[in-house]
Amino acid sequence: MTITNDNCVVGIEYEVKEAGTTEVVDSNKGGQPLEFIIGKGQIIPGLEKALVGMNEGESGDIMVPAAEAYGEVNPEAQQTLPKEQFEGVDLKEGMTLYGQGEDGQTVQVTVTSFDDNEVKVDFNHPLAGKDLMFSVKVLSAREATEEEQATGQVGGGHCDDGSCGCGS
């Protein structure tokens, strides 16, 4: 089956590196496939766009520019906070901390530097501003069920009569 449209459930195996390096920054090789629904914004836009047109069983290398991955670095997402806000934390440069944003969502920050009075943190995604090279294999592709389309969550019933393919 070919990945052709929104509401197609895709399962991939992937490995991602920062472009131009050999260091793997994320991978699910040997683990569970990453499953998502095309058109629901569940993966970075550049990768989703490149997967459309690929076939089940197909492998490929996909270069995703920073703008279509985690975006460019936003200098306004870097802040200096009083060290008292980090009481009880054994601070280290480069460490990742998690907190709660104003909207109640979990936010991730990276400690960029600190001294006796202040801590500088960066709210940008750690891969912001970086071009990414994905090596992917499409393990599965099928039409989303009505429930999956409604909820945006993969799982539930599956069409076994062949009438709900993602294209041919």
C-alpha positions in Angstrom: 0.0 0.0 0.0 1.1 3.5 -0.7 0.8 6.3 1.8 -1.4 8.8 -0.1 -3.6 10.8 2.1 -4.7 12.2 5.4 -6.1 9.6 7.8 -3.7 6.9 6.8 -2.2 5.0 9.8 1.5 4.5 9.3 4.0 2.5 11.3 7.7 3.2 10.8 11.1 2.1 12.1 13.5 5.0 12.2 16.9 6.3 13.2 17.6 10.0 13.2 20.9 11.9 13.3 21.8 15.5 13.2 22.7 16.1 9.5 26.4 15.8 8.9 27.1 13.8 12.0 27.2 10.1 12.9 25.7 10.4 16.3 22.2 8.9 16.6 19.9 11.3 18.5 16.8 9.0 18.5 15.9 5.5 17.2 13.3 2.8 17.6 15.2 0.1 15.7 14.6 -3.2 17.4 11.6 -1.8 19.3 8.0 -1.0 18.7 7.1 0.8 15.5 6.2 4.5 15.7 2.6 4.6 14.7 0.8 7.8 13.8 -2.0 9.2 11.6 -1.0 11.3 8.5 -2.5 14.8 8.7 -2.9 14.9 12.4 0.4 16.7 13.2 1.7 13.8 15.3 5.2 13.9 13.8 7.4 16.7 12.5 6.0 18.2 9.3 9.0 17.6 7.0 9.1 13.9 7.8 5.3 13.4 7.4 5.4 15.2 4.0 8.3 13.0 2.8 6.5 9.8 3.8 3.5 10.5 1.5 4.1 8.5 -1.6 6.2 5.9 0.0 5.1 2.2 0.0 4.7 -0.3 2.8 8.0 -2.1 3.0 10.0 0.8 1.4 13.1 2.3 3.1 14.7 5.6 2.5 16.8 8.4 3.9 15.0 11.7 4.4 16.7 15.0 5.0 14.4 17.3 7.1 15.5 21.0 7.3 15.3 22.6 10.7 12.3 24.8 9.7 10.3 21.6 9.0 11.6 19.7 12.0 11.7 21.5 15.4 12.0 25.0 14.0 14.7 27.6 14.2 16.2 28.6 17.5 14.1 31.3 19.1 16.3 33.7 21.1 13.2 34.8 23.1 12.9 31.3 24.4 16.0 31.8 26.5 15.5 33.2 30.0 17.4 34.0 33.1 15.7 32.9 36.4 16.6 33.3 40.0 18.5 30.3 41.4 16.0 30.0 44.3 13.5 28.5 41.8 15.9 25.5 41.5 16.3 24.8 45.2 17.0 21.1 45.7 18.2 20.6 42.1 21.8 19.5 41.6 22.3 21.8 38.6 24.6 20.8 35.7 25.1 22.7 32.4 23.3 20.9 29.6 20.8 19.1 31.9 17.2 18.8 30.9 14.5 19.8 33.4 10.7 19.5 33.2 8.2 21.9 34.6 4.7 23.1 34.1 3.9 26.0 31.7 1.3 28.7 32.2 -1.2 26.6 30.2 -0.6 23.5 32.4 1.4 21.7 29.8 4.7 20.0 30.6 7.6 22.1 29.4 11.2 21.0 28.8 14.1 23.3 29.5 17.8 23.0 29.1 20.1 24.6 31.7 22.7 26.5 29.6 24.6 28.1 32.5 24.3 29.1 36.2 26.1 30.9 39.0 25.3 31.6 42.6 22.4 33.9 41.8 21.0 33.1 38.4 20.2 30.1 36.1 20.0 30.6 32.4 17.5 28.2 30.7 16.6 27.5 27.1 13.0 26.6 26.3 13.8 25.7 22.7 13.6 22.0 21.7 17.1 20.5 21.9 17.0 19.8 18.2 15.8 23.4 17.2 17.9 24.9 14.5 19.3 21.5 13.4 18.7 19.8 10.1 17.9 16.1 10.7 18.6 13.0 8.6 16.1 10.2 9.1 16.6 6.6 7.9 13.2 5.1 7.8 11.4 1.9 6.8 7.6 1.9 6.3 6.5 -1.2 8.2 2.7 -0.7 7.8 0.2 1.6 6.1 -3.6 1.4 6.3 -6.6 3.6 6.3 -7.6 4.9 9.8 -10.8 3.5 11.3 -13.6 6.0 11.9 -12.7 5.9 15.6 -9.1 6.6 14.9 -10.1 9.5 12.6 -12.3 10.9 15.3 -9.9 10.6 18.2 -6.6 11.0 16.4 -5.4 8.0 18.4 -4.0 4.8 16.7 -5.6 1.6 17.9 -8.9 -0.2 17.9 -10.5 -2.1 15.1 -8.9 -3.0 11.8 -10.3 -3.6 8.4 -9.4 -7.1 7.3 -11.5 -7.3 4.1 -9.0 -5.1 2.1 -11.6 -2.4 1.6 -9.8 0.3 3.6 -6.4 0.6 2.1 -4.3 3.8 1.9 -4.2 3.7 -1.8 -2.8 1.2 -4.2 
